[in-house]
Amino acid sequence: MGRVVFHIDFDYFYAQCEEVRKPDLKTKPVCVCVFSDRGGDSGAIATANYTARKYGVKSGIPISFAKKRLENRADAEFLPVDFEYYSKMTEKAMKIMKENADIFEYVGRDEAYLDVTKRSEENFKKASHLAQQIKNLIRAKLKLSCSIGVSPNKLISKIASDYQKPDGLTIVEPNRIEQFLEQLNIRVIPGIGKKTEQRFKEMNLETIQDLKKIDVFTLNNEFGRKSGTYIFNAIRGINDEPVKEKEESIQYSKIITLKKDSKNYEFLLENLYELCKQVINVVKKNNKMFKSVGIYFVQSDLTNKSKSKMLKNSTNSIEELERNVEQLLQDGLENQTRLIRRLGIRVADLTEIKGQSDITNYF
């Protein structure tokens, strides 16, 4: 009760960052691509600007598909991702947000939650002015637009931030929650995917207003108690999850495109050993130790699969990393049917090395 929560989401973030760096891109279809090591058009779209989206280009589709859809636009740009540049832009944007929040929760490179209950004095008019100030500051300092949802909780604010994209500001006061939600499609509820949406369509339910006719017992029978209860509460705007202080979770990772699609253990392990060397070099260069190890596959159909584990103690030992990667690979290949196209490892739960790391190094 009485909370005021912002969800801030940057519009087509990677592509917009590229437009900031090169303003003449704003009138063109822009696709930011994750090119694979195989060359040519191998890889997938990371983000597309709104001009490109009008032609059916969206994140996740193969670059070759995107080029086909934009074949009549000679001015279309296909740019490689530049995560270092995007991270710098994120850092500057998040700093502006933190300075204007009571509690700041980092979600990802292009989104965050802010609890502004105290500084808005629980007043939504003051909150709307604060939201506009944040938008103005980000535009003035970074030339980026963002969309902000303002409501009494995280769930409604997230839905609201997507309501008037791009460059939107949507305020949903407590007495307007029901009116705001009922007009919307079921799919706007975070966590409701294609399969759930399809099941509701089979039940002749398309809007949130339609779905409110279903009691919690029917939802629980259909989707299980946890999911059913979540849906029942979500469509009524009920959400008491707090905004929690959370900075960016730093991890180190490396990924490669394999020379051939494969699920052969020895071939994959050989490539993982090479990635282990690269990751350990980064870990030691940054004076870190890690406690979490993970491997991940991009399969031949471009779907992802991952395995991870938590170690008993933090380490920066390559032998320890290799030993755990071997076990994760064995686990990951159980019942593996698809060939693997890309292979990666990541280490997380990082801590600083304190004291003497070895006989020649002091910190």
Secondary structure, DSSP 8 states (H G I E B T S, - for coil): ----EEEEEETTHHHHHHHHHSGGGGGS-EEEEEE-TT-TT-EEEEEE-HHHHTTT--TTSBHHHHHHHTTT-TT-EEEE--HHHHHHHHHHHHHHHHHT-SEEEEEETTEEEEE-TTTTTT-HHHHHHHHHHHHHHHHHHH---EEEEEESSHHHHHHHHTTT-SS-EEE--GGGHHHHHHTSBGGGSTT--HHHHHHHHHTT--BHHHHTTS-HHHHHHHH-HHHHHHHHHHTTT--------B-----EEEEEEEEEEE--HHHHHHHHHHHHHHHHHHHHHTTEEEEEEEEEEEETTS-EEEEEEEEEEEE--HHHHHHHHHHHHHHHHTT--S-EEEEEEEEES-EE--SEEETTEE-
